[in-house]
Amino acid sequence: MSYQKVKGTLDFYGESSRKIRYVENKVRNIVKNYGFEEIITPIFEHTEVFVRSVGDSSDIVNKEMYTFTDKSDRSITLRPEGTAAVARCFVENKLYSTPEVKKYFYCGPMFRYERPQAGRYRQFNQFGIEVFGDSSPFLDTEVIVSAYRVFKALGIENIKLKINTIGDFKSRQDYAIALHDYFEKHLDSLCSDCKNRYEKNPMRILDCKVDRNSEVLLNAPKIKDFLTDESKEYFNKILKSLDVLKIPYETDESLVRGLDYYTDTVFEFVISGNSELNGLAICAGGKYAELIKGFGGPDIPGVGYAFGLERIVSVMEKNSLFPNLVNAVDVVIISLDEDSKIESLKIANELRDLGFNIDLDYKNFSFKPQFKLADRDKCKYIMIIGEEERKSGIYTIKDVLNKTEDKLSYDEIVKKLYN
Ligand code: HAM
């Protein structure tokens, strides 16, 4: 039997693991400048956490969750997204007990049973942020701008910010009634999933992957005709502040997002001009005014987004945006007999303690294979230890780039490495 990874999952090693960590670290550094703090929640939760928040009319809950029963008969789900778990943690730990705005970020694997294709996996990594405690269009703008600045810092340009409002509770209630009335007349032309969505939440019909471009959907009532004055004003303030900050965007009234917890602002950064990934969201989010209350917490709104790290890596690869990520070796130590090999272990660790990256060969005593290792490592220096060097405490050190060679004591070598 040959063992293979599960369909829709990825292995990361060598370049690919360096790339995804590079992106993660860049994002971490940027969001830390905004005062975000890391929050780490379990990878699995009680299924109800996602059903209540993401919603039982969403594709995620209906079709895509990895749900199993544990040995005590609890229904457990591998997290398909981060917001619900962070909101659950916020409420359970009463993180709302002090009044300031709370800003969290998280990073890790999410699980969705989707049809695997370019940029769509069954285990993928999200880097997300969530802000709890304030309802302000300017906070929403700040959140969107932080994502925009991540893309700037990574050099990603071929993306479009799409933004919409799906209104407050009252707007959506009126809209849901209008959609219900409208789709009632067109039930026959909807796919079987949409017939279910019609019963549970007709707004979900609007992001159906099957019916999305059908006449019926294109002619459906638009949320903009049902927005309350407050929702309109809230959205206009976001657009105005994005204009002032010179953040390019497109309003897209068909954008409703596939998760039920959103209210008012929704947005996606979508990949453009990149054949395979064209149209896929690379970051998506929005405001959710009711989620904390839904988990039994106080009436505190939240807003956030999540990046798909694999998608960011793909876009950066396609546009050659990664710097050289080779983990540069400072010194390869070559040893010519057994006692020198032991000495090389000792010296390697002393130099590592000083922060240098050291590699050595564990088996060979001849030059040829050890020079080969130095060549593969593309190291800056080669240090040679043989019987003579061990006894005198004076080692041969070769500068690979400048092709020079010196005989130096350990202390002199350290000085050289620092220069
Ligand atoms: P989402 O749109 O479901 O939102 O996912 C956010 C991002 O995760 C997507 O834009 C995409 O880049 C990535 N992503 C989603 N599914 C996959 C997949 N199957 N394979 C690869 N990448 C994927 C959320 O998850 C919300 N929790 C975002 C949020 C945070 N809203 C408010 N706060």
Boltz pocket constraint, residues with backbone or C-beta under 6 A from the ligand:
constraints:
  - pocket:
      binder: B
      contacts: [[A, 80], [A, 81], [A, 82], [A, 83], [A, 84], [A, 112], [A, 114], [A, 119], [A, 120], [A, 121], [A, 122], [A, 123], [A, 124], [A, 125], [A, 126], [A, 128], [A, 129], [A, 130], [A, 259], [A, 269], [A, 281], [A, 282], [A, 283], [A, 284], [A, 285], [A, 286], [A, 287], [A, 303], [A, 304], [A, 305], [A, 306], [A, 307], [A, 308], [A, 309], [A, 310], [A, 311]]
      max_distance: 6.0
